[in-house]
Amino acid sequence: MTDTGMRIGIDLGGTKIEVLAIDCQGVELARHRVETPRNDYEATISAMVGLVRRMEEETGNTGTVGAGIPGSISRITGLVKNSNSTWLNGRPLHKDLTAALGREARVANDANCLAVSEATDGAAAGVHVVYGVILGTGCGGGVAIDGRVHDGPNGVGGEWGHNPLPWQRPEENPGPACYCGKRGCMEMWVSGTGIALDYKEATGRTRTTREIVSDFEAGDEVAAAIVERFEDRLARGLANVINILDPDVIVIGGGVSRVQHIYQVLPGLLPKYVFGGETSTPILPAMYGDSSGVRGAAWLWPIQRS
């Protein structure tokens, strides 16, 4: 095999692990995915290594390796923390993956990878400060500055999912219990889980987020009320991000990002909550959709520009 500057990205999720190989121009060379070996740490490391080997065999090239994970690596202990894939917590994933590969692997939070992907060659290409939002089963956030991860000394830069919903109404307090041990986290309001939970609370019936959105698009009044509350809560959460970070662009990925209505209403909702009563921050869907995380993992090894 020869080293041609290929970059390999791994997106480690709770249900699947995806791998992508791209060249130094971002052109896709190969891709594959497998089911995540849930609750089995050693098998998870083995699966990640196996996917890297597969990419290198299919392309005939070696590559740098980056991995996006649902959590972060503690700078104090070197162990994974804050992962909703709980079998990763307390484990030296960065060290173990590097050792198993026989070369350095770079590891970052999956929302940070989304931000890096979109800042490198996506919807926010070349933008100075990008805030990446994941609205999926859960809710995450990450920051890229000049195309590189900004995670901070605690590894939680941009992590809004476990901040409380701001400007709570009486009926929103204390809010649903979150897996992190607190109540009322953004993750429990503006995720697919949150939308489905709100629907069940309002109607007593169980519907998937996909079904609720489909009902909304078909003109169902109950679903419309659910989506309206979701969008207002999303605006409140993003207003806090703007008040603190004031990013140049906010890019949204994850399954819920496909709801096109949010891009129509957010520009009108945000000024109600942003300090000063105005905002011109672009709110954009991720160009690479569900592939942004794995592309961003690959771009953890950025282009070296002269």
Backbone as CSV, one residue per row, in Angstrom:
resi,resn,N_x,N_y,N_z,CA_x,CA_y,CA_z,C_x,C_y,C_z
1,MET,0.839,-1.196,0.000,0.000,0.000,0.000,0.877,1.250,0.000
2,THR,0.346,2.331,-0.552,1.069,3.592,-0.579,0.277,4.666,0.132
3,ASP,0.986,5.644,0.680,0.350,6.757,1.375,0.107,7.878,0.370
4,THR,-1.182,8.133,0.076,-1.530,9.159,-0.917,-2.277,10.338,-0.305
5,GLY,-2.248,10.470,1.020,-2.977,11.555,1.659,-4.437,11.238,1.893
6,MET,-4.815,9.968,1.788,-6.196,9.572,2.050,-6.535,9.790,3.522
7,ARG,-7.787,10.198,3.761,-8.282,10.397,5.114,-9.444,9.443,5.356
8,ILE,-9.417,8.789,6.502,-10.469,7.848,6.880,-11.205,8.399,8.097
9,GLY,-12.516,8.477,7.997,-13.330,8.941,9.107,-14.231,7.830,9.607
10,ILE,-14.411,7.775,10.926,-15.300,6.805,11.565,-16.346,7.568,12.357
11,ASP,-17.600,7.227,12.149,-18.699,7.801,12.926,-19.255,6.695,13.810
12,LEU,-18.933,6.758,15.109,-19.357,5.728,16.062,-20.690,6.150,16.675
13,GLY,-21.753,5.484,16.290,-23.069,5.783,16.815,-23.581,4.682,17.717
14,GLY,-24.725,4.916,18.319,-25.289,3.940,19.228,-25.829,2.708,18.534
15,THR,-26.183,2.835,17.254,-26.743,1.693,16.527,-25.889,1.252,15.339
16,LYS,-25.087,2.159,14.800,-24.247,1.785,13.663,-22.905,2.498,13.739
17,ILE,-21.899,1.872,13.117,-20.588,2.493,12.934,-20.388,2.636,11.435
18,GLU,-20.134,3.865,11.005,-19.914,4.120,9.584,-18.473,4.553,9.367
19,VAL,-17.904,4.126,8.254,-16.551,4.528,7.897,-16.570,5.090,6.485
20,LEU,-15.731,6.086,6.259,-15.647,6.756,4.960,-14.188,7.046,4.655
21,ALA,-13.783,6.795,3.428,-12.455,7.194,2.963,-12.621,8.270,1.903
22,ILE,-11.884,9.383,2.075,-11.898,10.463,1.098,-10.465,10.807,0.718
23,ASP,-10.314,11.434,-0.452,-8.989,11.910,-0.802,-8.801,13.319,-0.248
24,CYS,-7.659,13.930,-0.529,-7.351,15.227,0.065,-8.198,16.347,-0.510
25,GLN,-9.004,16.059,-1.532,-9.940,17.039,-2.082,-11.358,16.809,-1.565
26,GLY,-11.531,15.787,-0.720,-12.849,15.494,-0.180,-13.685,14.564,-1.028
27,VAL,-13.106,13.987,-2.073,-13.829,13.072,-2.948,-13.933,11.709,-2.278
28,GLU,-15.153,11.167,-2.227,-15.374,9.875,-1.585,-14.725,8.756,-2.382
29,LEU,-13.980,7.901,-1.664,-13.308,6.766,-2.280,-13.975,5.443,-1.925
30,ALA,-14.467,5.322,-0.710,-15.105,4.085,-0.264,-15.892,4.385,1.007
31,ARG,-16.893,3.543,1.274,-17.750,3.739,2.442,-18.333,2.381,2.853
32,HIS,-18.538,2.231,4.152,-19.176,1.007,4.652,-19.738,1.295,6.042
33,ARG,-20.684,0.461,6.468,-21.205,0.580,7.826,-21.560,-0.792,8.371
34,VAL,-21.482,-0.906,9.698,-21.854,-2.139,10.392,-22.667,-1.762,11.617
35,GLU,-23.355,-2.727,12.174,-24.071,-2.491,13.421,-23.067,-2.316,14.561
36,THR,-23.379,-1.429,15.480,-22.532,-1.223,16.651,-22.693,-2.391,17.619
37,PRO,-21.589,-2.959,18.093,-21.690,-4.013,19.117,-22.031,-3.384,20.471
38,ARG,-23.301,-3.126,20.678,-23.736,-2.399,21.868,-23.318,-3.122,23.148
39,ASN,-22.892,-2.305,24.118,-22.520,-2.800,25.450,-21.305,-3.731,25.422
40,ASP,-20.499,-3.642,24.372,-19.285,-4.467,24.279,-18.147,-3.567,23.804
41,TYR,-17.370,-3.063,24.734,-16.321,-2.093,24.421,-15.243,-2.699,23.528
42,GLU,-14.749,-3.875,23.885,-13.671,-4.483,23.105,-14.125,-4.764,21.679
43,ALA,-15.360,-5.233,21.531,-15.871,-5.510,20.187,-16.057,-4.220,19.396
44,THR,-16.356,-3.135,20.086,-16.497,-1.836,19.414,-15.155,-1.392,18.834
45,ILE,-14.087,-1.513,19.624,-12.749,-1.167,19.131,-12.387,-2.053,17.943
46,SER,-12.655,-3.340,18.050,-12.333,-4.273,16.966,-13.099,-3.935,15.698
47,ALA,-14.358,-3.544,15.855,-15.161,-3.194,14.682,-14.608,-1.951,13.998
48,MET,-14.187,-0.964,14.773,-13.627,0.257,14.210,-12.341,-0.049,13.445
49,VAL,-11.484,-0.847,14.040,-10.233,-1.212,13.381,-10.516,-2.006,12.103
50,GLY,-11.477,-2.933,12.170,-11.824,-3.717,10.999,-12.320,-2.855,9.849
51,LEU,-13.065,-1.804,10.165,-13.567,-0.908,9.125,-12.429,-0.111,8.482
52,VAL,-11.466,0.314,9.287,-10.300,1.013,8.726,-9.546,0.083,7.778
53,ARG,-9.310,-1.153,8.215,-8.595,-2.113,7.365,-9.362,-2.342,6.053
54,ARG,-10.677,-2.388,6.140,-11.481,-2.598,4.935,-11.304,-1.452,3.953
55,MET,-11.301,-0.212,4.472,-11.121,0.939,3.594,-9.763,0.884,2.907
56,GLU,-8.750,0.492,3.649,-7.406,0.468,3.081,-7.245,-0.667,2.076
57,GLU,-7.920,-1.769,2.320,-7.872,-2.867,1.356,-8.626,-2.506,0.073
58,GLU,-9.782,-1.852,0.212,-10.588,-1.507,-0.963,-9.910,-0.448,-1.830
59,THR,-9.189,0.460,-1.205,-8.573,1.555,-1.967,-7.127,1.271,-2.338
60,GLY,-6.495,0.340,-1.617,-5.080,0.080,-1.850,-4.177,1.142,-1.278
61,ASN,-4.718,2.000,-0.400,-3.944,3.097,0.196,-4.049,3.062,1.707
62,THR,-3.050,3.630,2.373,-3.160,3.880,3.805,-3.783,5.266,3.999
63,GLY,-4.250,5.528,5.195,-4.859,6.828,5.452,-4.763,7.228,6.905
64,THR,-4.850,8.517,7.139,-4.999,9.000,8.504,-6.382,8.595,9.002
65,VAL,-6.548,8.506,10.324,-7.808,8.033,10.905,-8.310,9.029,11.941
66,GLY,-9.566,9.441,11.781,-10.252,10.250,12.765,-11.560,9.592,13.133
67,ALA,-11.995,9.786,14.364,-13.231,9.154,14.822,-14.087,10.162,15.576
68,GLY,-15.370,10.169,15.242,-16.343,10.959,15.977,-17.123,10.048,16.900
69,ILE,-17.255,10.460,18.160,-17.926,9.616,19.148,-19.013,10.416,19.861
70,PRO,-20.029,9.735,20.386,-21.064,10.423,21.163,-20.592,10.649,22.589
71,GLY,-19.740,11.631,22.760,-19.130,11.915,24.047,-17.843,12.673,23.799
72,SER,-16.968,12.719,24.784,-15.686,13.404,24.617,-14.621,12.700,25.437
73,ILE,-13.365,13.042,25.138,-12.230,12.490,25.868,-11.798,13.486,26.936
74,SER,-11.803,13.060,28.186,-11.374,13.931,29.278,-9.888,14.227,29.179
75,ARG,-9.528,15.510,29.243,-8.109,15.870,29.253,-7.455,15.505,30.575
76,ILE,-8.240,15.321,31.610,-7.698,14.996,32.935,-7.370,13.513,33.033
77,THR,-8.287,12.661,32.590,-8.122,11.212,32.750,-7.775,10.485,31.457
78,GLY,-8.066,11.107,30.302,-7.886,10.424,29.034,-8.989,9.419,28.731
79,LEU,-10.045,9.443,29.524,-11.133,8.488,29.377,-12.361,9.163,28.762
80,VAL,-13.221,8.350,28.137,-14.456,8.868,27.569,-15.406,9.301,28.689
81,LYS,-16.062,10.435,28.473,-17.094,10.887,29.405,-18.284,11.423,28.605
82,ASN,-19.394,11.541,29.273,-20.604,12.183,28.724,-21.199,11.459,27.527
83,SER,-20.931,10.174,27.376,-21.460,9.446,26.224,-22.802,8.809,26.551
84,ASN,-23.778,9.002,25.643,-25.036,8.287,25.836,-24.930,6.833,25.381
85,SER,-23.841,6.471,24.708,-23.474,5.060,24.518,-22.640,4.697,25.741
86,THR,-23.343,4.365,26.815,-22.744,4.403,28.152,-21.603,3.413,28.348
87,TRP,-21.535,2.350,27.512,-20.451,1.392,27.674,-19.092,1.964,27.271
88,LEU,-19.091,3.156,26.660,-17.825,3.811,26.327,-17.283,4.622,27.493
89,ASN,-18.157,5.058,28.389,-17.738,5.944,29.476,-16.714,5.267,30.387
90,GLY,-15.687,6.053,30.750,-14.647,5.542,31.626,-13.622,4.673,30.937
91,ARG,-13.669,4.632,29.597,-12.742,3.790,28.834,-11.746,4.648,28.052
92,PRO,-10.506,4.166,27.914,-9.469,4.923,27.178,-9.568,4.690,25.675
93,LEU,-10.663,5.100,25.065,-10.921,4.780,23.663,-9.835,5.334,22.741
94,HIS,-9.425,6.576,22.975,-8.390,7.173,22.121,-7.107,6.348,22.179
95,LYS,-6.689,6.008,23.377,-5.460,5.234,23.557,-5.602,3.848,22.944
96,ASP,-6.733,3.208,23.179,-6.912,1.835,22.704,-7.043,1.769,21.186
97,LEU,-7.746,2.736,20.599,-7.884,2.742,19.146,-6.537,3.006,18.490
98,THR,-5.763,3.946,19.034,-4.429,4.237,18.510,-3.533,2.998,18.587
99,ALA,-3.577,2.307,19.725,-2.744,1.111,19.890,-3.171,0.004,18.927
100,ALA,-4.475,-0.183,18.767,-4.961,-1.258,17.907,-4.644,-0.995,16.435
101,LEU,-4.618,0.276,16.046,-4.292,0.635,14.670,-2.790,0.646,14.412
102,GLY,-2.012,0.873,15.454,-0.575,0.991,15.295,-0.143,2.357,14.802
103,ARG,-1.030,3.349,14.878,-0.716,4.729,14.520,-1.766,5.636,15.172
104,GLU,-1.456,6.914,15.230,-2.344,7.839,15.928,-3.715,7.934,15.275
105,ALA,-4.731,7.864,16.109,-6.090,8.185,15.685,-6.510,9.451,16.426
106,ARG,-7.191,10.351,15.737,-7.727,11.536,16.376,-9.204,11.301,16.679
107,VAL,-9.623,11.715,17.883,-10.985,11.449,18.337,-11.624,12.752,18.787
108,ALA,-12.883,12.969,18.374,-13.606,14.180,18.774,-15.080,13.851,18.934
109,ASN,-15.780,14.737,19.605,-17.222,14.626,19.741,-17.890,14.657,18.372
110,ASP,-18.967,13.899,18.210,-19.599,13.800,16.890,-20.199,15.127,16.414
111,ALA,-20.694,15.962,17.329,-21.223,17.263,16.907,-20.090,18.190,16.459
112,ASN,-18.943,18.094,17.102,-17.783,18.857,16.642,-17.374,18.406,15.242
113,CYS,-17.491,17.101,14.976,-17.164,16.600,13.642,-18.119,17.169,12.604
114,LEU,-19.391,17.283,12.947,-20.342,17.900,12.032,-19.922,19.327,11.708
115,ALA,-19.547,20.090,12.741,-19.134,21.477,12.531,-17.890,21.549,11.647
116,VAL,-16.925,20.670,11.890,-15.698,20.650,11.088,-16.010,20.301,9.632
117,SER,-16.867,19.312,9.425,-17.226,18.921,8.074,-17.840,20.075,7.292
118,GLU,-18.814,20.722,7.883,-19.524,21.782,7.182,-18.652,23.025,7.020
119,ALA,-17.705,23.247,7.939,-16.792,24.385,7.824,-15.695,24.129,6.801
120,THR,-15.388,22.863,6.538,-14.309,22.532,5.609,-14.768,22.609,4.154
121,ASP,-15.830,21.860,3.830,-16.272,21.857,2.430,-17.784,21.663,2.326
122,GLY,-18.510,22.135,3.344,-19.951,21.977,3.351,-20.691,23.288,3.272
123,ALA,-21.817,23.379,3.988,-22.689,24.553,3.901,-22.034,25.819,4.427
124,ALA,-21.025,25.680,5.283,-20.345,26.842,5.869,-18.865,26.848,5.500
125,ALA,-18.534,26.368,4.308,-17.138,26.261,3.891,-16.428,27.604,3.968
126,GLY,-15.291,27.605,4.665,-14.474,28.812,4.752,-14.919,29.827,5.778
127,VAL,-16.000,29.538,6.510,-16.514,30.484,7.503,-15.673,30.401,8.778
128,HIS,-15.496,31.537,9.430,-14.606,31.622,10.595,-15.111,30.796,11.777
129,VAL,-16.301,31.089,12.283,-16.852,30.379,13.442,-18.164,29.712,13.046
130,VAL,-18.190,28.390,13.138,-19.369,27.608,12.777,-19.864,26.865,14.010
131,TYR,-21.164,26.971,14.264,-21.775,26.183,15.327,-22.583,25.082,14.672
132,GLY,-22.240,23.840,14.980,-22.927,22.690,14.416,-23.897,22.095,15.414
133,VAL,-25.119,21.873,14.975,-26.180,21.326,15.826,-26.584,19.962,15.287
134,ILE,-26.689,18.982,16.164,-27.257,17.694,15.799,-28.617,17.573,16.462
135,LEU,-29.652,17.433,15.650,-31.007,17.175,16.135,-31.403,15.793,15.629
136,GLY,-31.195,14.804,16.444,-31.529,13.442,16.082,-32.312,12.808,17.208
137,THR,-31.962,11.561,17.536,-32.570,10.922,18.698,-32.286,11.746,19.945
138,GLY,-31.078,12.299,20.008,-30.697,13.243,21.052,-30.414,14.599,20.456
139,CYS,-29.673,15.408,21.185,-29.386,16.772,20.753,-27.957,17.110,21.158
140,GLY,-27.157,17.543,20.199,-25.776,17.893,20.498,-25.361,19.158,19.786
141,GLY,-24.199,19.665,20.152,-23.676,20.863,19.517,-22.166,20.875,19.563
142,GLY,-21.566,21.548,18.580,-20.115,21.637,18.536,-19.669,22.875,17.796
143,VAL,-18.411,23.244,18.001,-17.865,24.481,17.446,-16.644,24.173,16.590
144,ALA,-16.586,24.786,15.413,-15.382,24.759,14.584,-14.931,26.195,14.354
145,ILE,-13.661,26.459,14.597,-13.071,27.768,14.349,-11.991,27.584,13.284
146,ASP,-12.185,28.270,12.161,-11.287,28.114,11.015,-11.115,26.645,10.638
147,GLY,-12.224,25.910,10.693,-12.237,24.530,10.250,-11.689,23.520,11.229
148,ARG,-11.370,23.956,12.454,-10.810,23.039,13.441,-11.681,23.009,14.690
149,VAL,-11.677,21.857,15.345,-12.498,21.677,16.541,-12.084,22.645,17.634
150,HIS,-13.090,23.270,18.261,-12.869,23.998,19.510,-13.649,23.268,20.591
151,ASP,-12.942,22.474,21.388,-13.645,21.697,22.411,-13.436,22.223,23.816
152,GLY,-12.393,23.054,24.033,-12.168,23.636,25.351,-11.469,22.681,26.296
153,PRO,-10.986,23.197,27.439,-10.224,22.377,28.378,-11.037,21.267,29.026
154,ASN,-12.361,21.402,29.030,-13.209,20.369,29.624,-13.845,19.453,28.586
155,GLY,-13.529,19.698,27.308,-14.057,18.853,26.255,-15.541,19.012,26.009
156,VAL,-16.110,20.147,26.413,-17.560,20.338,26.270,-17.904,21.615,25.507
157,GLY,-16.942,22.156,24.739,-17.221,23.359,23.966,-18.405,23.163,23.037
158,GLY,-19.390,24.056,23.109,-20.557,23.994,22.246,-21.634,23.042,22.707
159,GLU,-21.423,22.345,23.807,-22.355,21.296,24.222,-23.575,21.903,24.905
160,TRP,-24.616,22.120,24.107,-25.827,22.764,24.625,-26.905,21.759,25.023
161,GLY,-26.746,20.491,24.640,-27.801,19.509,24.861,-28.126,19.266,26.310
162,HIS,-27.171,19.566,27.192,-27.400,19.329,28.613,-27.382,20.626,29.413
163,ASN,-27.701,21.700,28.719,-28.111,22.944,29.377,-29.627,22.940,29.483
164,PRO,-30.193,23.631,30.466,-31.651,23.652,30.583,-32.299,24.501,29.502
165,LEU,-33.519,24.150,29.147,-34.314,24.967,28.244,-34.461,26.359,28.835
166,PRO,-34.061,27.415,28.098,-34.155,28.768,28.655,-35.575,29.325,28.598
167,TRP,-35.821,30.320,29.436,-37.106,31.025,29.497,-38.269,30.032,29.571
168,GLN,-38.176,29.141,30.558,-39.189,28.103,30.697,-40.549,28.678,31.066
169,ARG,-41.580,28.104,30.451,-42.950,28.369,30.873,-43.246,27.525,32.121
170,PRO,-44.274,27.893,32.884,-44.591,27.114,34.092,-44.795,25.629,33.803
171,GLU,-45.449,25.320,32.685,-45.723,23.921,32.361,-44.477,23.169,31.895
172,GLU,-43.374,23.881,31.666,-42.135,23.255,31.224,-41.167,22.991,32.369
173,ASN,-41.539,23.373,33.551,-40.661,23.210,34.716,-41.206,22.121,35.635
174,PRO,-40.391,21.164,36.083,-38.932,21.072,35.925,-38.495,20.400,34.630
175,GLY,-39.409,19.885,33.847,-39.049,19.247,32.588,-38.807,17.761,32.731
176,PRO,-38.715,17.057,31.591,-38.523,15.598,31.619,-37.155,15.221,32.178
177,ALA,-37.106,14.051,32.791,-35.835,13.530,33.299,-34.940,13.131,32.137
178,CYS,-33.653,13.450,32.255,-32.659,13.134,31.223,-31.732,12.037,31.724
179,TYR,-31.136,11.291,30.798,-30.221,10.210,31.193,-29.019,10.727,31.972
180,CYS,-28.712,12.029,31.833,-27.542,12.589,32.525,-27.800,12.768,34.021
181,GLY,-29.046,12.591,34.449,-29.382,12.724,35.869,-30.077,14.016,36.224
182,LYS,-30.161,14.947,35.279,-30.835,16.221,35.530,-32.185,16.229,34.814
183,ARG,-32.918,17.311,34.973,-34.229,17.439,34.343,-34.253,18.682,33.462
184,GLY,-35.071,18.622,32.416,-35.302,19.802,31.588,-34.183,20.142,30.630
185,CYS,-33.284,19.187,30.343,-32.193,19.451,29.405,-32.747,19.701,28.000
186,MET,-32.024,20.516,27.221,-32.418,20.756,25.840,-32.641,19.449,25.085
187,GLU,-31.823,18.442,25.366,-31.937,17.162,24.679,-33.334,16.560,24.805
188,MET,-34.003,16.828,25.924,-35.325,16.262,26.143,-36.442,17.105,25.542
189,TRP,-36.086,18.230,24.917,-37.094,19.104,24.313,-36.977,19.179,22.787
190,VAL,-35.766,19.290,22.252,-35.611,19.602,20.827,-34.940,18.470,20.050
191,SER,-35.171,17.252,20.475,-34.691,16.069,19.772,-35.896,15.296,19.252
192,GLY,-35.620,14.252,18.471,-36.706,13.379,18.067,-37.399,12.777,19.270
193,THR,-36.601,12.423,20.280,-37.163,11.895,21.520,-38.092,12.911,22.169
194,GLY,-37.660,14.170,22.192,-38.454,15.221,22.813,-39.765,15.474,22.094
195,ILE,-39.728,15.458,20.767,-40.950,15.681,19.980,-41.957,14.567,20.258
196,ALA,-41.487,13.320,20.240,-42.379,12.188,20.488,-42.926,12.220,21.907
197,LEU,-42.097,12.609,22.870,-42.537,12.688,24.262,-43.595,13.770,24.432
198,ASP,-43.392,14.916,23.785,-44.363,16.002,23.873,-45.711,15.572,23.287
199,TYR,-45.660,14.845,22.178,-46.898,14.362,21.546,-47.649,13.418,22.489
200,LYS,-46.911,12.511,23.121,-47.561,11.566,24.028,-48.150,12.276,25.239
201,GLU,-47.426,13.271,25.759,-47.932,14.049,26.902,-49.215,14.779,26.525
202,ALA,-49.278,15.284,25.288,-50.418,16.091,24.859,-51.630,15.251,24.485
203,THR,-51.395,14.046,23.964,-52.499,13.271,23.398,-52.747,11.941,24.091
204,GLY,-51.746,11.445,24.824,-51.857,10.113,25.400,-51.569,9.012,24.391
205,ARG,-51.243,9.389,23.167,-50.965,8.412,22.115,-49.477,8.412,21.764
206,THR,-49.011,7.292,21.276,-47.608,7.151,20.893,-47.481,7.231,19.376
207,ARG,-46.656,8.160,18.910,-46.347,8.305,17.488,-44.842,8.536,17.364
208,THR,-44.257,8.055,16.291,-42.849,8.338,16.048,-42.698,9.784,15.582
209,THR,-41.506,10.308,15.705,-41.247,11.673,15.235,-41.531,11.789,13.749
210,ARG,-41.149,10.779,12.998,-41.398,10.786,11.550,-42.893,10.882,11.259
211,GLU,-43.684,10.129,12.007,-45.132,10.159,11.817,-45.718,11.512,12.206
212,ILE,-45.210,12.089,13.294,-45.705,13.398,13.747,-45.411,14.461,12.695
213,VAL,-44.200,14.449,12.161,-43.830,15.428,11.135,-44.676,15.224,9.881
214,SER,-44.907,13.964,9.523,-45.746,13.683,8.364,-47.169,14.204,8.572
215,ASP,-47.710,14.013,9.783,-49.034,14.544,10.110,-49.047,16.070,10.018
216,PHE,-47.996,16.684,10.519,-47.882,18.148,10.462,-47.897,18.638,9.018
217,GLU,-47.128,17.986,8.172,-47.047,18.398,6.773,-48.363,18.168,6.039
218,ALA,-49.180,17.248,6.571,-50.490,16.984,5.975,-51.579,17.892,6.532
219,GLY,-51.204,18.786,7.482,-52.169,19.751,7.992,-52.852,19.373,9.291
220,ASP,-52.372,18.337,9.976,-52.973,17.923,11.242,-52.735,18.986,12.318
221,GLU,-53.804,19.415,12.987,-53.700,20.524,13.949,-52.944,20.119,15.208
222,VAL,-53.141,18.900,15.671,-52.434,18.452,16.873,-50.931,18.400,16.609
223,ALA,-50.541,17.804,15.488,-49.123,17.743,15.137,-48.554,19.131,14.926
224,ALA,-49.364,20.039,14.373,-48.895,21.414,14.164,-48.566,22.094,15.481
225,ALA,-49.368,21.842,16.507,-49.094,22.431,17.819,-47.799,21.885,18.405
226,ILE,-47.546,20.588,18.195,-46.313,19.975,18.691,-45.108,20.595,18.002
227,VAL,-45.164,20.710,16.665,-44.054,21.273,15.902,-43.847,22.742,16.256
228,GLU,-44.924,23.474,16.481,-44.799,24.879,16.858,-44.072,25.031,18.186
229,ARG,-44.404,24.172,19.163,-43.701,24.233,20.452,-42.232,23.856,20.284
230,PHE,-41.983,22.815,19.482,-40.602,22.406,19.220,-39.796,23.556,18.617
231,GLU,-40.344,24.245,17.635,-39.613,25.321,16.965,-39.366,26.496,17.897
232,ASP,-40.318,26.798,18.761,-40.114,27.880,19.720,-39.022,27.512,20.722
233,ARG,-39.009,26.270,21.166,-37.974,25.823,22.107,-36.604,25.804,21.426
234,LEU,-36.585,25.386,20.181,-35.335,25.412,19.425,-34.815,26.839,19.304
235,ALA,-35.695,27.781,19.032,-35.291,29.188,18.927,-34.732,29.692,20.248
236,ARG,-35.351,29.306,21.355,-34.852,29.744,22.663,-33.446,29.195,22.924
237,GLY,-33.246,27.918,22.595,-31.934,27.320,22.805,-30.864,27.934,21.921
238,LEU,-31.186,28.165,20.650,-30.201,28.760,19.745,-29.943,30.218,20.077
239,ALA,-30.933,30.916,20.635,-30.709,32.298,21.069,-29.640,32.343,22.150
240,ASN,-29.650,31.367,23.055,-28.606,31.309,24.078,-27.235,31.106,23.450
241,VAL,-27.174,30.239,22.430,-25.907,30.018,21.724,-25.422,31.316,21.092
242,ILE,-26.323,32.032,20.432,-25.954,33.294,19.787,-25.516,34.325,20.829
243,ASN,-26.224,34.393,21.953,-25.865,35.350,23.001,-24.471,35.092,23.567
244,ILE,-24.051,33.833,23.597,-22.757,33.488,24.194,-21.639,33.452,23.157
245,LEU,-21.885,32.781,22.028,-20.833,32.557,21.031,-20.943,33.476,19.822
246,ASP,-22.157,33.825,19.434,-22.428,34.626,18.243,-21.679,34.085,17.023
247,PRO,-21.955,32.827,16.641,-21.239,32.230,15.507,-21.612,32.910,14.192
248,ASP,-20.764,32.765,13.209,-21.044,33.330,11.888,-22.156,32.575,11.172
249,VAL,-22.229,31.255,11.416,-23.240,30.406,10.797,-23.624,29.316,11.786
250,ILE,-24.900,28.938,11.794,-25.364,27.757,12.522,-25.813,26.742,11.487
251,VAL,-25.241,25.539,11.563,-25.576,24.465,10.637,-26.238,23.344,11.422
252,ILE,-27.353,22.833,10.897,-28.118,21.818,11.603,-28.080,20.498,10.835
253,GLY,-27.741,19.428,11.542,-27.761,18.088,10.991,-28.586,17.169,11.871
254,GLY,-28.598,15.889,11.534,-29.422,14.924,12.248,-30.774,14.762,11.576
255,GLY,-31.503,13.720,11.971,-32.753,13.397,11.310,-33.779,14.500,11.339
256,VAL,-33.877,15.230,12.460,-34.882,16.280,12.588,-34.532,17.480,11.702
257,SER,-33.274,17.583,11.285,-32.867,18.710,10.429,-33.547,18.681,9.075
258,ARG,-34.162,17.550,8.735,-34.841,17.441,7.440,-36.194,18.153,7.423
259,VAL,-36.664,18.595,8.585,-37.943,19.319,8.652,-37.710,20.725,8.100
260,GLN,-38.068,20.952,6.853,-37.744,22.206,6.169,-38.418,23.419,6.794
261,HIS,-39.524,23.200,7.483,-40.269,24.314,8.072,-39.427,25.092,9.075
262,ILE,-38.494,24.425,9.752,-37.726,25.125,10.783,-36.866,26.240,10.186
263,TYR,-36.405,26.074,8.954,-35.560,27.096,8.337,-36.390,28.304,7.884
264,GLN,-37.688,28.083,7.733,-38.581,29.178,7.372,-38.955,30.021,8.584
265,VAL,-39.122,29.374,9.749,-39.647,30.107,10.908,-38.578,30.613,11.871
266,LEU,-37.417,29.946,11.933,-36.400,30.361,12.905,-35.957,31.816,12.747
267,PRO,-35.740,32.319,11.516,-35.326,33.721,11.403,-36.316,34.698,12.039
268,GLY,-37.599,34.352,12.059,-38.581,35.213,12.686,-38.709,35.011,14.182
269,LEU,-38.357,33.817,14.670,-38.468,33.527,16.096,-37.259,34.006,16.897
270,LEU,-36.073,33.898,16.325,-34.850,34.198,17.076,-34.811,35.607,17.661
271,PRO,-35.228,36.656,16.922,-35.153,38.010,17.502,-35.986,38.195,18.776
272,LYS,-36.962,37.317,19.008,-37.746,37.404,20.243,-36.891,37.092,21.464
273,TYR,-35.792,36.346,21.261,-35.007,35.853,22.390,-33.558,36.325,22.392
274,VAL,-33.001,36.667,21.239,-31.606,37.123,21.197,-31.497,38.508,21.811
275,PHE,-30.482,38.702,22.621,-30.261,39.998,23.266,-30.118,41.092,22.205
276,GLY,-30.871,42.144,22.350,-30.853,43.232,21.380,-31.991,43.159,20.381
277,GLY,-32.684,42.011,20.348,-33.884,41.907,19.535,-33.666,41.808,18.044
278,GLU,-32.456,41.457,17.632,-32.217,41.276,16.204,-31.153,40.218,15.996
279,THR,-31.215,39.560,14.860,-30.181,38.594,14.503,-30.157,38.404,12.993
280,SER,-28.950,38.281,12.464,-28.777,38.009,11.028,-28.030,36.706,10.815
281,THR,-27.952,35.872,11.865,-27.205,34.618,11.783,-27.861,33.648,10.809
282,PRO,-27.173,33.209,9.766,-27.757,32.212,8.856,-27.959,30.875,9.583
283,ILE,-29.113,30.261,9.384,-29.417,28.930,9.909,-29.564,28.009,8.704
284,LEU,-28.633,27.064,8.541,-28.564,26.275,7.313,-28.625,24.776,7.604
285,PRO,-29.262,23.994,6.730,-29.165,22.537,6.863,-27.774,22.067,6.443
286,ALA,-27.298,21.031,7.086,-25.989,20.480,6.739,-25.981,19.997,5.293
287,MET,-24.980,20.416,4.536,-24.890,20.030,3.128,-24.783,18.520,2.973
288,TYR,-24.037,17.887,3.881,-23.786,16.456,3.748,-24.723,15.606,4.594
289,GLY,-25.727,16.221,5.216,-26.742,15.466,5.944,-26.146,14.510,6.954
290,ASP,-26.594,13.255,6.889,-26.123,12.253,7.838,-24.659,11.894,7.647
291,SER,-24.069,12.314,6.528,-22.659,12.014,6.274,-21.718,13.064,6.856
292,SER,-22.264,14.149,7.394,-21.385,15.202,7.903,-20.507,14.727,9.051
293,GLY,-21.051,13.886,9.920,-20.257,13.422,11.055,-19.046,12.615,10.622
294,VAL,-19.258,11.672,9.708,-18.151,10.820,9.283,-17.155,11.608,8.437
295,ARG,-17.621,12.577,7.645,-16.706,13.419,6.883,-15.884,14.302,7.826
296,GLY,-16.544,14.845,8.837,-15.814,15.669,9.799,-14.767,14.887,10.555
297,ALA,-15.061,13.619,10.857,-14.061,12.769,11.510,-12.834,12.622,10.621
298,ALA,-13.066,12.439,9.318,-11.934,12.356,8.390,-11.153,13.665,8.358
299,TRP,-11.861,14.790,8.415,-11.212,16.101,8.354,-10.596,16.536,9.690
300,LEU,-10.628,15.648,10.707,-9.858,15.945,11.921,-8.369,16.029,11.604
301,TRP,-7.987,15.480,10.453,-6.660,15.688,9.888,-6.845,16.705,8.768
302,PRO,-6.749,18.004,9.055,-7.109,19.026,8.065,-6.087,19.134,6.956
303,ILE,-6.517,19.810,5.895,-5.612,20.114,4.793,-4.505,21.049,5.300
304,GLN,-3.297,20.711,5.021,-2.185,21.571,5.405,-1.940,22.592,4.302
305,ARG,-2.291,23.835,4.585,-2.158,24.872,3.569,-0.884,25.659,3.831
306,SER,-0.189,26.037,2.745,1.063,26.782,2.869,0.772,28.248,3.106
